[in-house]
Amino acid sequence: MFKYRVCYDGCKYGIEAHENGEAVCRSDGLFESEDKAVEFANLCTVLQLSPIHLEDVSEDILFVRKVN
C-alpha cells in the first residue's frame, strides 16, 4: 500500500510516496499552500496512485497552474 505525505523544500510544498514505511519517490515545489499539498497527498493515497506516475501527475499540476 502506498502512503503519500507532504514534504517541504524550504520554499514550497511537495509530496513524497512511501511504501512499507520507506520513501520511494518525491516531487518538490508543487504547492505554496500546505493545505493544498495535504489535500493532494490524501487524494493520491486514497486512489493508490502508483509512484511511477508521480512525476507525470506533478507535471500536469504545474502545467494547469501555469495555464490558469
C-alpha positions as CSV (number, residue, x, y, z in Angstrom):
1,M,0.0,0.0,0.0
2,F,1.2,3.5,-0.9
3,K,1.0,6.4,1.5
4,Y,1.7,9.9,0.3
5,R,3.0,12.6,2.7
6,V,3.6,16.3,2.4
7,C,7.2,17.4,2.2
8,Y,8.7,20.9,2.3
9,D,11.7,22.1,0.5
10,G,12.1,25.4,2.3
11,C,10.0,27.3,-0.2
12,K,7.1,25.2,-1.4
13,Y,5.3,22.0,-0.5
14,G,5.5,18.8,-2.4
15,I,4.6,15.2,-1.8
16,E,6.5,12.1,-1.1
17,A,5.4,8.5,-1.8
18,H,6.1,5.8,0.8
19,E,5.8,2.1,0.6
20,N,6.2,-0.1,3.6
21,G,7.4,3.0,5.6
22,E,10.2,3.9,3.2
23,A,10.2,6.9,0.8
24,V,10.2,5.6,-2.8
25,C,9.9,8.9,-4.7
26,R,9.4,12.6,-4.1
27,S,8.1,15.6,-6.1
28,D,9.1,19.1,-4.7
29,G,7.8,22.6,-5.3
30,L,4.2,21.8,-6.3
31,F,2.2,23.9,-3.9
32,E,2.6,27.2,-2.0
33,S,-0.2,26.1,0.4
34,E,0.3,23.3,2.8
35,D,-3.4,22.7,2.9
36,K,-3.4,22.1,-0.9
37,A,-0.5,19.7,-0.6
38,V,-2.2,17.8,2.2
39,E,-5.4,17.5,0.1
40,F,-3.4,16.2,-2.9
41,A,-1.4,13.8,-0.8
42,N,-4.6,12.4,0.7
43,L,-6.1,12.0,-2.8
44,C,-3.1,10.1,-4.0
45,T,-3.2,7.8,-1.0
46,V,-7.0,7.1,-1.4
47,L,-6.6,6.5,-5.1
48,Q,-3.4,4.5,-4.6
49,L,-1.5,6.3,-7.3
50,S,1.5,4.3,-8.3
51,P,4.7,6.2,-7.5
52,I,5.8,5.6,-11.1
53,H,3.1,8.1,-12.2
54,L,4.0,10.8,-9.6
55,E,6.3,12.7,-12.0
56,D,3.7,12.8,-14.7
57,V,0.9,13.9,-12.3
58,S,3.3,16.6,-10.8
59,E,4.0,18.0,-14.3
60,D,0.2,18.1,-15.0
61,I,-0.3,20.1,-11.8
62,L,2.4,22.6,-12.7
63,F,1.0,22.9,-16.3
64,V,-2.6,23.5,-15.1
65,R,-1.4,26.2,-12.7
66,K,0.6,27.9,-15.4
67,V,-2.3,27.9,-17.8
68,N,-4.8,29.2,-15.3
